[in-house]
Amino acid sequence: MGNDLYSKKVMDHFAEPHNVGEIPNASASGDAGNPLCGDMMRFSLKIENNIIVDIKFKTFGCAAAIASSSVLTDMAKGKTLEEAFALTRDNVVEELGGLPPVKIHCSILGLDALRRAICEYWQKSGKLSEHPECIKLFGEPSEH
């Protein structure tokens, strides 16, 4: 089945996504979903010395949602929390070699889940006040 909508890299990450699953005893996790398209995802992080040393995701969604989650885990692994938080939709789309405009929202969901996980970690570490962008984006995080 030929697919002109998606780049080869998108199709590769969709067919064989990287870092799939959940991390037992994760340092933090974050969920995001879009009720309109039904895409949902969860990112779990293992953090040591402010570095994302491991990251896994579970995504229920379209090829673009799975591929953008997969590539985002590759991009975030080994980065500091601040570097990972600063990743943008454009970074993800560029890394994938482009996405159809109608699928760009899928790449934002992965970023939301990643950022929620990082905000949760900062909250658990008592550092949320140093990161007002978390409260601006998501409101006060809830206690688990």
C-alpha positions, -999 to 999 in steps of 0.1 A, spaced: 0 0 0 16 32 -11 13 63 11 21 97 -3 9 115 29 37 105 51 75 107 48 96 75 49 107 84 85 71 87 96 63 53 82 95 38 97 86 51 132 50 40 127 60 5 116 87 0 142 82 27 170 111 32 194 108 32 232 73 17 234 59 6 268 60 19 303 88 23 328 82 5 361 86 29 390 89 58 366 102 91 380 72 108 364 45 102 338 22 124 317 -9 118 297 -25 137 268 -54 131 246 -76 147 220 -113 137 224 -121 148 189 -98 124 171 -95 98 199 -57 99 201 -44 93 236 -9 89 249 12 84 280 49 91 284 69 78 314 103 90 323 133 78 343 152 109 355 186 110 371 205 142 379 180 162 359 186 141 328 160 119 310 179 86 311 150 65 299 117 74 283 88 52 271 54 59 255 21 42 249 0 58 222 -35 49 210 -38 68 177 -31 73 141 2 68 123 13 104 128 5 102 166 26 70 170 55 83 148 56 117 165 56 100 200 84 76 189 106 103 174 100 126 204 113 99 228 144 96 207 148 134 208 142 137 246 164 108 258 197 121 272 185 157 274 180 178 306 144 183 317 147 220 306 160 210 271 133 184 267 106 208 279 118 233 253 113 209 223 86 223 199 61 210 174 84 223 147 113 203 161 92 171 160 77 178 125 112 186 111 127 155 126 100 134 110 106 150 76 72 167 76 36 159 84 4 166 66 -11 198 80 -42 179 92 -19 157 113 2 184 130 -21 182 161 -8 147 167 27 160 172 14 185 198 -2 157 219 32 140 224 47 172 235 19 178 259 23 144 275 61 149 278 57 183 293 30 171 317 55 143 329 82 169 334 59 192 353 48 163 375 85 156 382 92 193 391 61 193 413 73 161 431 107 177 435 93 209 450 106 229 420 73 238 404 76 274 415 108 277 394 88 266 363 58 289 359 54 276 324 39 244 338 12 263 356 6 285 326 2 255 303 -16 230 325 -28 248 357 -18 235 391 -9 198 386 -30 174 406 -15 152 433 -15 115 425 
